């Protein structure tokens, strides 16, 4: 049985093209998410230490104490210490960041934990912000490690139980900055040089936590070049989910050689050669293929093509999980739909935590604000998972945008958030059925599948990569 790859998409109604950038509209108005609901709630609820505002201040103080040099520098001690500044940035982020002036006024007027108000000019705060990026990153990483340990037992192990981890890989471009700096004044509106930068990240779908994050000053660059940094040290057997923006034959082969599983979307321009048909019928195709059928561009390792139509839309996926019994067709669609979790996490960061409202056009200050926002996002995602487990619902039945809105007033008043939100959550609309849409997949019985012979699974003898879009290019500036 043969398949013509050029005709596989014909005869299926094409849906309206949708941009994958989730930041054009607010989360409340977007009902078209192609996502899956979970099957059942995790019954093992366990208390996470969600702090009061006083506890939050104490925790930030303890964690950032390691950032203070053990040996005092010569000269007059700093009026505004790194510890005090980091604490102020995090508390400002908890209230939506506001502006640099708001941070300065807060430092001047309000005591914070062990720190009394300081009398400094606003320019002194601006100067310190430009040197605080390393301190904020050094604070984000240990806090993330602590939260990851506390979420052990609450992760959703139903997601690809055969995988070591399930991570979504993606990046997000930051919004344009104002033309405040002399080097930006000559740029026209819409120029890519006005974009503040990019965030490349891995997001843990089981724990709903950011795992690895890298910041890049270049807003327009090849996403696969920086993605390699995020792969270093990943466990063999980790499952990666990414969109077709990462489609590249050498990239796919590299992931397979690293022992990493992956699922992505199929792009129509990619040619292929069918090696074996696992199942075909009623518009469904499940086959082992070699990517690239021309001599100029050929991938090394075979991959699996899964295709079906649902409600007039054609769904086509690629994966290096070649065993259809290990990863059935329905699970391919379900897992890839969960890739949108990282898009929602970016949305929380940029819209609900207001990281898109940048304090400055200076790259050094932009980094400070992003790391502070990521730290707060970790706390809110952790609370979402814990509240869901406590109330016997799925994490996405807890509205993260309302959680960001309701939590700060409770902390300011010293009210325990978990018990209060659990008691009033349904009445307030915080806990409600998720609006995530299920992808309807056709039924394929396991007995209908024709197992692939060994020769269909072997790598190609000759490999050639045309247009090496993921080869090493010019050095890009990474956040320090």
C-alpha positions in Angstrom: 0.0 0.0 0.0 1.5 3.4 -1.0 0.8 6.9 0.1 1.3 10.0 -2.0 2.6 12.6 0.4 1.6 15.4 -2.0 -2.1 14.4 -1.8 -2.5 13.5 1.8 -3.9 16.9 2.7 -6.3 17.2 -0.3 -10.0 16.9 0.1 -10.0 18.2 3.6 -11.6 21.5 4.4 -8.9 24.0 5.5 -9.6 26.0 8.6 -8.8 29.6 9.0 -5.1 30.3 9.8 -4.4 31.2 13.4 -1.3 32.8 14.7 0.3 30.8 17.5 1.3 33.9 19.4 -1.1 34.1 22.4 -0.6 37.7 23.4 -3.0 39.6 21.0 -6.0 39.1 23.1 -6.7 38.6 26.8 -7.1 35.2 28.2 -10.7 35.8 29.2 -11.7 36.3 25.5 -9.9 33.3 24.1 -12.0 30.1 23.9 -10.3 28.5 20.9 -7.5 26.7 22.7 -6.9 23.3 21.1 -6.2 21.6 24.4 -7.3 18.6 26.4 -8.9 18.3 29.8 -7.4 15.8 32.2 -9.1 12.5 33.0 -9.4 12.7 36.8 -8.0 14.6 39.7 -4.9 13.8 41.6 -6.2 12.6 45.0 -2.9 13.0 46.9 -3.3 16.6 48.1 -0.4 17.9 50.1 0.1 21.3 51.7 2.5 23.6 50.0 3.9 26.4 52.2 2.0 29.2 50.6 3.3 32.2 52.5 1.7 35.2 54.0 3.2 38.5 53.0 5.3 38.6 56.2 6.5 35.1 55.5 7.2 36.0 51.8 9.4 38.9 53.0 11.2 36.7 55.4 11.7 34.0 52.8 13.0 36.4 50.2 15.4 37.9 52.8 16.8 34.4 53.7 17.2 33.3 50.1 18.9 36.5 48.9 21.2 36.6 51.9 23.5 34.3 49.9 23.8 37.0 47.3 25.5 39.4 49.7 29.3 39.2 49.5 30.8 37.7 52.6 33.7 40.1 52.5 32.7 43.8 52.9 34.0 46.0 50.3 36.2 48.9 51.2 34.6 52.3 51.7 31.2 53.4 52.9 28.5 50.6 53.1 25.8 50.8 50.4 22.7 52.7 51.5 20.6 50.4 49.4 21.8 46.8 49.6 21.3 44.1 47.0 19.1 42.2 49.4 16.8 45.2 50.0 16.6 45.9 46.3 15.7 42.3 45.3 13.0 42.2 48.0 11.5 45.5 46.7 11.5 44.2 43.1 9.6 41.0 44.1 7.0 42.8 46.1 6.5 45.3 43.3 6.0 42.4 40.9 3.4 41.0 43.3 1.4 44.1 42.7 1.9 44.4 38.9 5.3 46.1 38.8 4.0 49.5 38.1 7.1 51.6 37.3 10.6 52.3 38.4 9.4 55.3 40.2 6.9 53.2 42.2 9.8 50.9 43.3 11.9 54.0 44.3 9.0 55.4 46.3 8.4 52.1 48.0 12.0 51.8 49.0 11.9 55.3 50.4 8.7 55.1 52.3 8.0 51.5 53.4 9.9 49.2 55.7 10.5 45.8 54.2 11.3 42.9 56.5 14.5 43.8 58.4 15.0 46.9 56.2 14.0 50.4 57.2 13.1 52.9 54.5 16.2 54.4 52.7 16.7 57.9 51.6 18.2 57.8 48.1 17.5 59.6 44.9 15.6 57.9 42.1 18.7 57.8 39.9 20.5 55.7 42.5 17.7 53.0 42.2 17.9 53.1 38.4 21.7 52.6 38.6 21.3 49.6 40.9 18.6 48.0 38.7 21.0 48.0 35.8 23.3 45.8 37.9 20.7 43.5 39.5 20.1 41.0 36.7 22.6 38.4 38.0 21.2 38.7 41.5 17.6 38.1 40.4 18.5 35.1 38.3 20.5 33.7 41.2 17.4 34.1 43.3 15.0 32.5 40.8 17.0 29.3 40.4 17.0 28.1 44.0 13.4 29.1 44.6 12.5 27.0 41.5 14.4 24.1 42.9 12.6 24.3 46.3 9.2 24.5 44.6 10.0 21.5 42.4 10.8 19.4 45.4 7.6 20.5 47.2 5.5 19.4 44.2 6.8 15.9 44.2 3.8 13.6 44.5 1.5 16.2 42.9 2.8 15.9 39.4 0.5 14.4 36.7 2.1 11.0 36.0 -0.7 10.1 33.6 1.0 12.2 30.9 3.2 9.7 29.0 4.1 7.5 31.9 6.9 5.9 29.8 8.8 9.2 29.6 11.3 10.4 32.2 9.8 14.0 31.9 7.3 15.7 29.7 8.5 19.2 28.7 7.2 21.8 26.3 9.8 23.8 24.4 9.1 27.2 23.0 10.1 30.9 23.0 8.3 34.2 23.2 9.3 37.6 21.8 9.0 40.5 24.2 7.1 43.6 23.3 8.6 46.6 21.7 10.2 49.2 24.0 9.9 53.0 23.7 12.6 54.9 21.7 14.0 56.4 24.9 17.7 55.4 24.4 19.8 57.4 21.9 20.6 54.3 19.9 16.9 53.6 19.4 15.7 57.0 18.3 16.6 56.5 14.7 14.5 53.3 14.4 11.1 53.5 12.9 8.0 52.0 14.6 7.7 48.3 13.9 11.5 47.9 13.5 12.6 44.5 15.0 15.4 46.5 16.8 12.8 47.9 19.1 11.8 44.5 20.4 13.0 44.1 24.0 14.4 40.5 23.5 13.3 36.9 23.7 12.6 34.2 26.2 13.6 30.6 25.4 12.3 28.0 27.9 11.3 24.5 28.9 8.1 24.1 30.8 7.3 21.0 32.9 3.8 19.9 32.0 3.5 17.5 34.9 4.4 20.0 37.6 3.3 23.2 35.7 6.7 24.8 36.4 9.3 26.6 34.4 12.3 24.2 34.2 15.0 26.1 32.2 14.9 29.7 31.0 17.3 31.6 28.9 17.0 35.3 27.9 18.3 36.7 24.7 18.7 40.3 23.6 18.3 39.4 19.9 14.6 39.3 19.3 14.8 37.8 15.8 17.1 34.7 15.6 17.0 31.0 14.8 15.1 29.4 17.7 17.0 26.1 17.3 20.4 27.6 17.9 19.5 28.7 21.5 17.3 25.6 22.1 20.5 23.5 22.3 21.5 25.2 25.5 18.2 24.1 27.1 18.8 20.5 26.1 22.1 20.1 28.0 21.7 17.6 30.9 18.2 16.5 30.1 17.4 12.9 31.2 17.5 10.3 28.5 13.9 9.4 27.7 12.5 12.9 28.2 9.6 13.8 25.9 9.7 17.2 24.2 6.7 18.9 22.7 7.4 21.7 20.2 5.6 23.4 17.3 6.6 23.2 13.6 8.8 26.3 13.9 11.4 23.9 15.1 11.0 21.6 12.1 14.5 20.8 10.8 16.0 17.4 9.7 19.3 17.8 11.6 17.4 19.0 14.7 15.2 15.9 14.7 18.2 13.6 14.2 20.1 15.3 17.0 17.3 14.8 19.4 17.0 11.1 18.5 20.8 10.7 19.0 20.5 12.3 22.4 17.9 9.7 23.4 15.1 12.2 23.7 11.5 11.6 22.5 9.7 14.3 20.7 6.3 15.2 19.1 5.8 18.0 16.7 3.5 19.2 13.9 4.1 18.2 10.3 4.8 21.0 7.8 3.4 20.6 4.3 6.6 21.6 2.6 8.6 18.7 4.1 8.9 15.8 1.6 8.9 12.2 2.9 9.3 8.7 1.8 6.9 6.1 3.3 8.7 3.0 4.7 5.8 1.1 6.2 2.1 1.8 6.8 1.0 0.8 10.3 -2.7 1.6 9.7 -4.6 3.4 6.9 -8.4 3.8 6.6 -11.3 6.3 6.8 -8.9 9.3 6.4 -6.5 8.0 9.0 -2.8 7.4 8.3 -0.3 6.0 10.7 3.0 5.3 9.0 6.8 5.0 9.4 8.5 7.5 7.1 11.9 8.9 6.2 11.9 12.7 6.0 13.3 14.0 2.7 12.9 12.0 -0.4 15.4 13.9 -2.6 19.1 13.4 -2.5 19.8 17.0 -1.5 18.0 16.8 1.8 17.6 13.6 3.8 17.2 12.9 7.5 18.9 10.0 9.0 16.4 8.4 11.4 12.9 7.2 10.5 10.0 9.0 12.2 6.3 8.3 12.5 3.6 10.3 10.6 0.1 10.4 12.2 -2.7 12.0 10.3 -6.5 12.2 10.7 -9.2 14.8 10.1 -11.6 16.0 12.9 -14.5 18.5 12.4 -13.2 19.5 9.0 -9.6 20.1 10.1 -6.6 18.1 9.2 -4.3 17.1 12.0 -0.8 15.9 11.1 1.9 15.0 13.6 5.5 13.7 13.5 7.2 11.8 16.3 10.2 9.6 16.8 8.2 7.3 19.0 7.8 4.6 16.4 5.9 2.0 18.4 2.1 2.6 18.0 1.4 0.4 21.1 3.6 2.7 23.2 2.1 5.8 21.9 -1.3 5.3 20.3 -2.7 7.8 17.8 -5.1 9.3 20.3 -2.3 9.9 22.8 -0.2 11.7 20.1 -3.0 14.3 19.6 -3.6 14.5 23.4 0.0 15.1 24.2 0.6 17.6 21.5 -2.4 19.6 22.6 -0.8 19.9 26.0 2.0 21.8 24.3 -0.2 24.9 24.6 0.5 24.8 28.4 3.7 26.8 27.7 1.8 29.3 25.6 -0.6 29.8 28.6 2.4 30.1 30.9 3.9 32.9 28.7 0.5 34.5 28.8 0.4 34.5 32.6 3.9 36.0 32.6 3.3 38.8 30.1 -0.4 39.7 30.6 -1.4 38.8 34.2 2.0 39.5 35.9 2.5 42.5 33.6 6.0 41.7 32.5 5.0 43.1 29.1 4.9 46.6 30.8 8.6 47.1 30.8 10.3 49.5 33.1 13.1 50.4 30.8 14.5 49.9 27.3 17.9 49.0 28.8 18.5 45.2 28.3 20.0 44.9 31.8 16.8 46.3 33.5 14.6 44.2 31.2 16.3 41.1 32.5 15.6 42.1 36.1 11.9 42.4 35.5 11.7 39.1 33.6 13.4 37.1 36.3 11.2 38.7 39.0 8.1 37.9 37.0 9.3 34.3 36.4 9.9 33.8 40.2 6.3 35.0 40.9 4.9 32.8 38.1 6.5 29.8 39.7 4.7 30.5 43.0 1.3 31.1 41.3 1.6 27.9 39.2 2.6 25.9 42.3 -0.4 27.3 44.2 -2.7 26.4 41.2 -1.5 22.8 41.3 -1.9 22.6 45.1 -5.3 24.2 45.2 -6.5 21.8 42.5 -5.3 18.8 44.4 -6.8 20.1 47.6 -10.3 20.6 46.0 -10.2 17.4 43.9 -10.2 19.1 40.5 -7.8 19.4 37.6 -5.1 22.2 37.6 -6.8 24.0 34.7 -10.1 24.0 36.6 -8.4 26.7 38.8 -8.3 30.0 37.0 -4.7 31.3 37.1 -5.7 34.8 36.1 -8.2 35.1 39.0 -5.6 33.5 41.3 -3.1 36.3 40.4 -5.8 38.8 41.1 -7.1 37.4 44.4 -3.9 36.2 46.1 -2.0 39.6 46.8 -4.9 41.1 48.9 -5.1 37.9 50.9 -1.4 38.0 51.6 -1.6 41.7 52.6 -4.3 40.9 55.1 -2.5 37.9 56.5 -5.2 35.4 55.5 -4.3 31.8 54.7 -4.9 31.6 50.9 -5.4 27.9 50.4 -8.2 27.4 52.9 -9.9 30.6 52.0 -9.7 30.1 48.3 -10.8 26.5 48.7 -13.9 27.5 50.6 -14.9 30.4 48.4 -13.3 29.4 45.1 -16.4 28.0 43.4 -18.5 30.9 44.5 -16.0 33.4 43.2 -15.5 31.6 39.9 -11.9 30.7 40.7 -12.7 27.0 40.6 -14.9 26.2 37.5 -14.9 23.7 34.7 -12.1 24.3 32.2 -13.0 25.6 28.8 -10.2 23.6 27.1 -11.4 21.9 24.0 -10.8 18.2 23.4 -9.5 17.0 20.0 -11.8 14.3 18.7 -9.7 11.4 17.5 -10.8 8.4 15.4 -10.8 5.0 17.1 -8.1 2.7 15.9 -8.1 -0.8 17.5 -4.7 -2.2 18.3 -5.5 -5.4 16.3 -5.8 -3.3 13.2 -2.2 -2.2 13.3 0.4 -3.9 11.1 3.7 -3.9 13.1 6.7 -2.5 11.2 9.4 -4.9 10.1 13.0 -4.3 11.3 14.2 -3.0 7.9 11.6 -0.2 8.1 13.0 1.1 11.3 16.7 1.2 10.3 18.5 4.6 9.7 19.4 5.8 6.3 22.8 4.9 4.9 23.3 8.3 3.3 22.4 11.5 5.0 22.4 15.1 3.7 21.2 18.3 5.2 20.3 21.0 2.8 19.9 24.6 4.1 21.3 23.9 7.5 19.0 26.3 9.4 20.1 24.9 12.8 23.8 24.9 12.1 26.0 27.1 14.3 25.8 30.7 13.3 27.1 34.0 14.7 27.4 34.3 18.4 24.4 35.8 20.1 24.4 37.7 23.3 23.0 35.7 26.2 21.7 37.1 29.5 24.3 36.9 32.2 
